[in-house]
Amino acid sequence: MKNLFISSLFILGLSVNANAQKRPPAHPQPSKTELANSKSRELQKRYNSEKKMIMNHPVATKKMKQEQLRALNLRYQNEKKLLRVAR
């Protein structure tokens, strides 16, 4: 009886130890559309902040701001095209 009790505790201890060593469930990978949407939101946020910085620049003239905005829009359009192609 004592032998059975010891062996059952030993087996129970091994099973608890094996359960404790299991890996936690892996985080689900974002889908391709979720990834593209997050990249698009990040791009839009960066574009808006750069545009705000250009528009609120204290020293830049109106013509300088227009040129910088034109360059920013061109770069933004190219990056959006790359995102669309990646989808």
C-alpha positions as CSV (number, residue, x, y, z in Angstrom):
1,M,0.0,0.0,0.0
2,K,2.8,2.4,0.9
3,N,4.6,1.5,-2.3
4,L,1.4,2.3,-4.3
5,F,1.0,5.6,-2.6
6,I,4.6,6.7,-3.3
7,S,4.4,5.6,-6.9
8,S,1.1,7.4,-7.4
9,L,2.6,10.6,-5.9
10,F,5.6,10.2,-8.1
11,I,3.5,9.9,-11.3
12,L,1.3,12.8,-10.2
13,G,4.4,14.9,-9.7
14,L,5.8,14.0,-13.1
15,S,2.5,14.9,-14.8
16,V,2.3,18.2,-13.0
17,N,5.9,19.0,-14.0
18,A,5.2,18.0,-17.6
19,N,2.1,20.3,-17.7
20,A,4.2,23.2,-16.2
21,Q,6.8,22.9,-18.9
22,K,4.3,23.3,-21.8
23,R,4.7,26.5,-23.7
24,P,2.1,29.2,-23.4
25,P,-0.1,29.5,-26.5
26,A,1.5,31.5,-29.2
27,H,0.1,34.9,-30.1
28,P,-1.9,34.8,-33.2
29,Q,-0.2,36.2,-36.2
30,P,-1.9,39.2,-37.8
31,S,-3.5,38.4,-41.1
32,K,-2.2,40.0,-44.3
33,T,-5.0,42.5,-44.4
34,E,-4.5,43.5,-40.8
35,L,-0.8,44.0,-41.4
36,A,-1.5,46.1,-44.5
37,N,-4.1,48.2,-42.7
38,S,-1.8,48.9,-39.8
39,K,1.0,49.9,-42.2
40,S,-1.4,52.2,-44.0
41,R,-2.6,53.8,-40.7
42,E,1.1,54.3,-39.7
43,L,1.9,55.9,-43.1
44,Q,-1.1,58.2,-42.8
45,K,-0.2,59.2,-39.3
46,R,3.4,60.0,-40.4
47,Y,2.1,61.9,-43.4
48,N,-0.2,64.0,-41.3
49,S,2.5,64.9,-38.8
50,E,5.0,65.9,-41.5
51,K,2.3,68.0,-43.2
52,K,1.5,69.7,-39.9
53,M,5.2,70.4,-39.3
54,I,5.5,71.9,-42.8
55,M,2.4,74.1,-42.5
56,N,3.3,75.4,-39.0
57,H,7.0,76.2,-39.9
58,P,7.6,79.8,-38.7
59,V,10.3,80.8,-41.2
60,A,9.3,79.0,-44.5
61,T,7.7,81.1,-47.2
62,K,4.5,80.1,-48.9
63,K,6.4,79.0,-52.0
64,M,8.8,76.8,-49.9
65,K,5.8,75.2,-48.2
66,Q,4.1,74.5,-51.5
67,E,7.3,72.8,-52.8
68,Q,7.7,70.8,-49.7
69,L,4.1,69.7,-49.7
70,R,4.4,68.7,-53.4
71,A,7.4,66.5,-52.6
72,L,5.7,65.1,-49.5
73,N,2.6,64.2,-51.6
74,L,4.7,62.6,-54.3
75,R,6.5,60.5,-51.7
76,Y,3.3,59.6,-50.0
77,Q,1.7,58.4,-53.3
78,N,4.7,56.3,-54.1
79,E,4.6,54.6,-50.6
80,K,0.8,54.0,-51.0
81,K,1.4,52.4,-54.4
82,L,4.0,50.1,-52.8
83,L,1.5,49.1,-50.1
84,R,-1.2,48.3,-52.6
85,V,1.2,46.2,-54.7
86,A,2.3,44.3,-51.5
87,R,-1.4,43.4,-50.8
